[in-house]
Amino acid sequence: MGEPSAPPHHSHSQSAGAPDETPPPAPVRQQSIALVDDDRNILTTVSIGLQAEGFATRLYTDGETALKALLDNPPDLAIFDIKMPRMDGLHLLQALREQSRLPVIFLTSKDEEPDEALGLAMGADDYITKPFSQRLLVARIRAILRRSELVRGTSEETVAENLPEPVIRGRLRLDPARHQVTWDAEPVSLTVTEFLILEALALRPGVVKSRNQLMDAAYSEDVYVDDRTIDSHIKRLRRKFRAVDPEFSAIDTLYGAGYSFADG
């Protein structure tokens, strides 16, 4: 077998001795989103909205077909409905996680809270409850893609000072670069939204953050959510930490004002 040939140093079209021409800028790579849902109306509506935001989309109506495509030609992020025939979203995620860390968002219904918890434990990055706004979905996608790019960048070649430092507050360790959280060295699996809310609280321990301030930390500027949404995220945060430590009480409520983090 012969040695592989080295790539040419110059373009074939450039004549010897000709002055170098500035190459045109490389085109910006379009990020791709895979949508897996047996409801074709949702597939079409979400796909049109994502394409309007500059994403390329790939559509699949069942989990079995999607799994092979996601492994053979991974997109940048995938969105799964939980309830699907042949292979539901949970089984699809389980099979995918055996071979891939592809970012995944679940679409759930209001009565699927146990499925949400199981999906997050299996490695989903976030979930959105139907019905949802297109702007909220796009905000979650962009947040997760930013996190994924940071995680991919944490290689030996990356200059350490370019990465945000872990936040350590008493028994809490929060690593923004890797989207990892531990309490007493035990991992706690959080969605992107929950992570950003906890980060906003932990960065200023003892300082009361209003619901509006927490909304600003967790959502893009053009996404409106009501106060109850933040309260629900706080309840989920407490529940997840109490699963690790039943005595967890580091997130304080100041009624009428907001929430704070106590690192004592």
Salt bridges, closest charged atoms under 4 A:
ASP37 OD2 - LYS130 NZ 3.88
GLU53 OE1 - ARG142 NH2 3.27
ASP62 OD2 - ARG86 NH1 3.44
GLU64 OE1 - ARG86 NH2 2.57
ASP72 OD2 - LYS68 NZ 2.60
ASP76 OD1 - ARG29 NH2 2.66
ASP81 OD1 - LYS130 NZ 2.99
ASP88 OD1 - HIS91 ND1 2.85
GLU113 OE1 - ARG236 NH2 3.68
GLU113 OE2 - ARG239 NH1 2.97
ASP115 OD2 - LYS83 NZ 3.32
GLU116 OE1 - ARG236 NH2 3.37
ASP125 OD1 - ARG97 NH2 3.58
ASP126 OD2 - ARG140 NH1 3.79
ASP175 OD2 - ARG173 NH1 3.99
ASP175 OD2 - ARG178 NH1 3.18
ASP184 OD2 - ARG171 NH2 2.92
GLU194 OE1 - LYS240 NZ 2.61
GLU199 OE1 - ARG147 NH2 3.55
ASP226 OD2 - ARG228 NH2 3.09
ASP231 OD1 - ARG211 NE 2.86
ASP245 OD2 - ARG171 NH2 2.83
